[in-house]
Amino acid sequence: MSSGSVQTIEELIRERLEEVKENVNDALGKSGRGPDEARILIASKYYSPEQMASLEKAGVNLLGENKAEDLVSKQERFGDAFEWHFIGHVQRRKAKEIVTRVALIHSIDSVRLIEELAKRAPEGGVEVLLQVNVSGEESKYGVKEGEVEPLLEAAARTGRVRVRGLMTLAPMVEEPEDVRYVFAKMRSIHDRLRGSWGPHFDLSELSMGMSSDYRVAVEEGATIVRIGRAMIEKTGEARS
Ligand SMILES: *Cc1c(COP(=O)(O)O)cnc(C)c1O
């Protein structure tokens, strides 16, 4: 700590990141995997462009942004400091802006969007995850299990949209154990598709788990967790 008992944002983020890493590594152990086999993505929507420097200094290297406009303005200042992913709902008219700026788009859920991405993708193509809604909540984006294969087929037809795996948003619950079934279901869908689509796509990624439930998600096989609030829970005590 620098002065007295007041933490800077950077110190807070560093401390939180260490805590999340420990929890992730614990959960990896429980799922029979080695340390660092799941990546920690930090949701950048909670940070203004001014606060982004603190993320970099605190050791964050992977960010997920929700909005195309914010992605553009934050990348203008911090483009080289992070690996960038897109985790928000993709509007078709924004696809062009997003596709050249990120290493992975987590939230693809329609054939039309896949076709738009193919049209807008740079020479080397674009990597995506397919968003699946296994809980059946009305309010969530994402496709049902039975609609995943048509998306894989559409992506394969384009030759430019490479599917790297699946993503889900679990319902908000008090008790993380209440959404374990969501993550377990995702893993079984993921395993099945890897079996049948393995020769065509490297479907190794499973993006699931947020601040309230990432431990359970990693126990069930997550390879990327998306963390937001857990990094800033105590910002009331921090100065910027
Ligand atoms: C904001 C966000 C997260 C992080 O959520 P927290 O509950 O704050 O950890 C993860 N995934 C998506 C798609 C988000 O929009």
The ligand as a MOL file (V3000), in Angstrom:
LIG
                    3D

  0  0  0     0  0            999 V3000
M  V30 BEGIN CTAB
M  V30 COUNTS 15 15 0 0 0
M  V30 BEGIN ATOM
M  V30 1 C -20.4590 -7.5500 -17.5040 0
M  V30 2 C -20.3180 -8.9070 -18.0830 0
M  V30 3 C -19.6120 -9.9060 -17.4010 0
M  V30 4 C -19.0450 -9.7020 -16.0090 0
M  V30 5 O -20.1020 -9.6940 -15.1070 0
M  V30 6 P -19.8670 -9.5740 -13.5220 0
M  V30 7 O -21.1040 -10.1930 -12.9700 0
M  V30 8 O -19.7490 -8.1350 -13.2350 0
M  V30 9 O -18.6620 -10.3580 -13.2050 0
M  V30 10 C -19.4870 -11.1380 -18.0230 0
M  V30 11 N -20.0160 -11.3920 -19.2360 0
M  V30 12 C -20.7060 -10.4640 -19.9220 0
M  V30 13 C -21.2600 -10.8090 -21.2550 0
M  V30 14 C -20.8900 -9.1950 -19.3590 0
M  V30 15 O -21.5920 -8.2750 -20.0390 0
M  V30 END ATOM
M  V30 BEGIN BOND
M  V30 1 1 1 2
M  V30 2 1 2 3
M  V30 3 2 2 14
M  V30 4 1 3 4
M  V30 5 2 3 10
M  V30 6 1 4 5
M  V30 7 1 5 6
M  V30 8 2 6 7
M  V30 9 1 6 8
M  V30 10 1 6 9
M  V30 11 1 10 11
M  V30 12 2 11 12
M  V30 13 1 12 13
M  V30 14 1 12 14
M  V30 15 1 14 15
M  V30 END BOND
M  V30 END CTAB
M  END
